[in-house]
């Protein structure tokens, strides 16, 4: 990836744009393969506004959502993020870093505070966002680990909370990725007995974070005989809904979260419609889950981390200049835990 000396407007830096007003960032002006369309470029550092916090980024994490948004596929996603080009030139959402400055009205954060949270434009040296987007970083985590708490951890918490109870038998299909590794630990914190489905190379890793039982999907099909589960979180979607529900107890529930594959135009919209319909006419199928990041859930996750119940699993770290390669690795679907950009 070539570093360009251009500003946000695509012009050479002026004499008034000194090193203190510029920052390095990953920019994107069109959709396509991440290594082809992402560039490392110097752009204007964001200016902090009232109610906002300016954070110097130490680490940012990569998620499947970044792969989708950089490629602009499925095309239906462009209705929200930009039809012909991204509305946000700098991709990425989850960061950990140090507060550099605060705007008027900010009450709880001060320069020098170590924080983690979410924003627009995470793949940059500095970000700005509302104060409630950030919470203090757990002291027992590195910046890289803290950056991994965000989309994946929040989604795991929201998909399991209120559905998994003490003593439940829980199966997580697709247990070794970013969301799956958090889901194992969150389910264990709720008192569940967890079975993880993953590849043979990841079996020891998922055991190390609390999985009670592990199934190698290449050797065993959990939908054909075997134990029955009170709750199944399916992050893969490699079986039909009816096949997966066969692995449930009579009162068990299936929650699908396989929203990253499908056709180029509509992605998994068809699967979501089927899931919604099945949830209306059957007691075992839960409908599509709408997941969103919020401060309250970050504080819950922070408490779980500080209690030793959740530890982010880092697959690989990349420098900012290799963000395209990092997103491509995640898009291949073989990441063990979360991929992190280290500034």
C-alpha positions in Angstrom: 0.0 0.0 0.0 1.5 3.4 -1.1 1.3 6.3 1.3 0.0 9.5 -0.4 0.7 13.0 0.7 -2.9 14.2 0.0 -5.4 15.9 2.3 -9.1 15.1 2.6 -9.9 17.1 -0.5 -7.3 15.3 -2.6 -4.9 18.3 -2.8 -1.3 18.6 -1.7 -0.9 19.9 1.9 -0.7 23.6 2.2 1.7 25.5 4.4 -1.0 25.9 7.1 -1.5 22.1 7.2 1.5 21.2 9.4 2.3 17.8 10.9 0.2 18.7 13.9 -2.9 19.1 11.8 -2.5 16.1 9.6 -2.7 12.4 10.4 -2.3 9.1 8.6 -5.5 7.3 7.8 -6.8 4.5 5.5 -9.1 6.1 2.9 -11.5 4.6 0.4 -13.1 6.4 -2.6 -14.6 3.5 -4.4 -15.9 -0.1 -3.7 -13.8 -3.2 -4.4 -11.2 -5.6 -3.1 -9.7 -4.1 0.1 -6.1 -4.3 -1.1 -7.1 -2.5 -4.3 -9.2 0.3 -3.1 -7.7 1.2 0.3 -4.9 3.7 0.5 -2.7 5.0 3.3 -3.0 8.8 3.1 -2.4 11.9 5.1 -5.6 13.8 5.8 -6.8 16.5 8.2 -7.0 15.5 11.8 -10.6 15.7 13.1 -11.5 18.8 15.1 -13.2 18.1 18.4 -16.7 19.6 18.8 -18.9 20.2 21.7 -19.8 16.9 23.5 -17.1 15.1 21.6 -13.8 13.4 22.5 -10.7 13.3 20.4 -8.8 10.0 20.8 -5.3 9.1 19.7 -5.8 5.6 18.4 -3.5 2.9 19.6 -5.3 -0.1 18.1 -8.4 -0.7 16.0 -10.2 -4.0 15.3 -11.4 -5.5 12.0 -14.7 -7.2 11.5 -16.6 -9.0 8.8 -18.7 -5.8 8.5 -15.6 -4.0 7.3 -15.2 -6.6 4.5 -18.8 -6.0 3.5 -18.6 -2.2 3.5 -15.2 -2.0 1.7 -16.5 -4.2 -1.1 -20.0 -2.8 -1.2 -21.4 -6.3 -1.4 -24.2 -7.2 -1.1 -25.3 -4.2 -3.1 -28.4 -3.6 -1.0 -26.0 -2.4 1.8 -25.0 0.6 -0.3 -28.5 2.1 0.3 -27.2 2.9 3.8 -23.5 3.5 3.3 -23.4 5.2 -0.2 -24.6 4.1 -3.6 -21.5 4.8 -5.8 -18.9 5.4 -3.1 -18.7 5.2 0.7 -20.2 8.1 2.6 -17.3 7.7 5.1 -14.0 7.8 3.4 -12.2 6.2 6.4 -13.6 2.8 7.3 -13.5 1.0 10.7 -15.5 1.3 13.9 -13.8 -0.2 17.0 -10.8 1.4 18.7 -8.8 1.7 21.9 -6.6 4.7 22.6 -5.8 7.7 24.7 -8.0 10.8 25.0 -6.2 13.7 23.4 -8.7 16.5 23.8 -12.3 17.0 24.9 -15.0 19.4 23.7 -17.2 21.6 25.7 -19.8 19.8 27.8 -17.7 16.6 28.2 -18.1 15.5 31.9 -16.5 12.1 32.4 -13.4 12.0 30.3 -10.2 14.0 30.4 -7.0 14.1 28.3 -4.7 11.2 29.1 -7.6 8.8 29.9 -7.2 5.4 28.3 -10.5 4.4 26.6 -12.1 2.0 24.2 -15.3 2.2 22.2 -16.7 2.9 18.8 -16.7 5.7 16.2 -16.7 6.3 12.4 -13.3 6.2 10.8 -11.4 3.9 13.1 -8.5 3.1 10.7 -6.7 6.4 11.5 -4.3 7.8 14.0 -7.0 10.0 15.5 -10.8 9.8 15.8 -13.6 12.0 17.1 -16.9 10.8 18.5 -19.5 11.6 21.2 -18.3 11.1 24.8 -20.8 8.3 25.4 -19.1 6.2 22.7 -16.1 5.6 24.9 -15.6 4.0 28.4 -12.4 3.6 30.4 -10.2 0.8 29.2 -9.9 -2.2 31.6 -6.5 -2.1 33.3 -6.0 -5.8 32.7 -6.1 -5.5 28.9 -3.7 -4.2 26.4 -4.9 -1.6 23.9 -5.0 -4.4 21.2 -7.3 -6.5 23.4 -9.5 -3.6 24.3 -9.9 -2.6 20.7 -11.3 -6.1 20.0 -14.3 -5.4 22.4 -16.9 -3.8 20.2 -19.0 -5.1 17.4 -18.3 -8.8 18.1 -18.5 -8.7 21.9 -21.6 -6.5 21.9 -23.3 -8.8 19.4 -22.5 -11.9 21.4 -23.9 -10.3 24.6 -27.1 -9.1 22.8 -27.6 -12.5 21.1 -27.3 -14.5 24.3 -28.7 -12.2 27.0 -32.2 -13.1 28.2 -32.1 -16.3 26.2 -29.4 -18.4 28.0 -29.9 -19.3 31.7 -28.0 -21.1 34.4 -27.6 -24.8 33.5 -28.7 -24.5 29.9 -26.9 -26.6 27.3 -25.7 -24.2 24.6 -24.2 -25.0 21.2 -22.3 -22.3 19.3 -21.8 -23.1 15.6 -18.9 -21.1 14.3 -17.2 -20.8 17.7 -13.7 -19.8 16.8 -14.2 -16.4 15.1 -14.4 -13.0 16.7 -18.1 -13.3 17.7 -17.9 -17.0 18.5 -15.0 -16.6 20.9 -16.9 -13.9 22.8 -20.1 -16.0 22.7 -18.4 -19.0 24.4 -17.3 -16.8 27.3 -20.5 -14.8 27.6 -22.5 -18.0 27.7 -20.2 -19.5 30.4 -20.6 -16.3 32.4 -24.4 -17.0 32.4 -23.8 -20.4 33.8 -24.3 -22.5 30.6 -22.7 -25.7 29.6 -21.2 -24.8 26.2 -20.5 -27.0 23.1 -18.4 -25.3 20.5 -18.4 -26.3 16.8 -15.2 -25.4 14.9 -12.3 -26.8 12.9 -9.8 -29.3 14.3 -7.0 -26.6 14.4 -9.1 -24.4 16.7 -10.3 -27.0 19.2 -7.7 -26.4 21.8 -8.2 -22.7 21.6 -12.0 -22.8 22.2 -11.4 -25.2 25.1 -8.9 -22.8 26.6 -11.6 -20.1 26.8 -14.2 -22.3 28.5 -15.9 -24.6 26.0 -17.0 -27.7 27.9 -17.3 -29.8 24.7 -15.9 -29.4 21.2 -17.2 -30.7 17.9 -14.9 -30.9 14.8 -17.4 -30.0 12.0 -15.4 -32.0 9.5 -15.9 -35.2 11.4 -19.3 -34.8 13.1 -22.6 -33.2 12.1 -24.3 -31.9 15.3 -27.7 -32.0 13.5 -27.7 -35.8 13.1 -28.3 -37.5 16.4 -26.3 -36.7 19.5 -27.2 -34.4 22.4 -30.0 -31.9 22.3 -29.5 -28.2 23.2 -31.6 -25.6 25.0 -30.1 -22.8 22.8 -28.2 -22.8 19.6 -26.3 -19.8 18.2 -25.6 -20.4 14.5 -22.9 -18.1 13.1 -22.4 -20.2 10.0 -25.7 -21.3 8.4 -24.3 -24.4 6.8 -27.5 -26.3 7.6 -31.1 -25.5 6.8 -33.2 -24.0 9.6 -35.2 -27.2 10.0 -32.0 -29.4 10.2 -30.5 -27.2 12.8 -33.7 -27.1 14.9 -33.5 -30.9 15.1 -30.6 -30.5 17.5 -32.9 -28.6 20.0 -34.8 -29.8 23.0 -38.6 -29.5 22.7 -38.4 -26.1 24.4 -35.0 -25.1 22.9 -34.4 -22.0 20.8 -32.4 -21.3 17.6 -30.8 -17.9 17.0 -29.3 -17.4 13.6 -26.5 -14.9 13.0 -25.2 -16.0 9.6 -25.5 -12.7 7.9 -22.3 -12.4 5.9 -22.8 -14.8 3.0 -25.3 -15.0 0.2 -25.9 -13.4 -3.2 -24.2 -10.2 -4.4 -27.4 -8.2 -4.6 -29.4 -9.1 -1.5 -26.9 -11.1 0.6 -28.8 -13.2 3.2 -32.0 -11.3 3.0 -33.7 -14.5 1.9 -32.5 -16.3 4.9 -33.6 -13.5 7.2 -37.1 -13.6 5.7 -37.2 -17.4 6.2 -36.0 -16.9 9.8 -38.6 -14.2 10.5 -41.4 -16.4 9.0 -40.3 -19.5 11.0 -40.3 -17.4 14.2 -43.9 -16.4 13.6 -45.1 -20.0 13.1 -42.8 -22.0 15.4 -41.7 -21.7 19.0 -38.2 -22.9 18.5 -37.0 -20.3 15.9 -36.0 -16.9 17.1 -36.4 -14.0 14.6 -33.5 -12.0 13.1 -31.7 -10.0 15.8 -31.0 -6.3 15.4 -27.7 -5.6 17.1 -26.3 -2.2 18.0 -23.4 -0.8 19.9 -24.1 1.2 23.1 -22.4 2.4 26.2 -24.4 0.3 28.6 -23.3 -3.0 26.9 -19.6 -1.8 26.8 -19.8 -1.3 30.6 -21.2 -4.8 31.0 -18.4 -6.2 28.9 -15.8 -4.2 30.8 -17.1 -5.7 34.1 -16.9 -9.2 32.6 -13.4 -8.6 31.5 -12.3 -7.1 34.9 -13.9 -10.1 36.6 -11.8 -12.5 34.5 -14.8 -14.0 32.8 -14.1 -12.6 29.3 -10.7 -12.3 27.5 -10.5 -11.1 23.9 -8.7 -13.5 21.6 -6.4 -11.9 19.1 -5.8 -13.7 15.8 -3.2 -11.4 14.2 -2.1 -7.8 14.4 -1.3 -5.7 11.3 0.3 -2.3 10.9 -2.0 0.5 9.6 -0.4 0.2 6.1 -1.6 -3.4 5.8 -5.2 -2.7 6.7 -6.3 -4.0 3.3 -4.6 -7.3 3.9 -6.1 -7.5 7.3 -9.6 -7.0 6.0 -9.0 -9.6 3.3 -7.9 -12.1 5.9 -11.1 -11.6 7.9 -13.2 -11.8 4.7 -11.8 -15.3 4.0 -13.6 -16.5 7.1 -10.7 -18.2 8.8 -9.8 -15.7 11.6 -9.2 -17.2 15.0 -10.7 -14.5 17.3 -10.3 -10.9 16.3 -7.9 -9.2 13.9 -6.4 -5.9 15.1 -4.7 -3.0 13.5 -1.8 -1.8 15.6 -1.0 1.9 15.2 
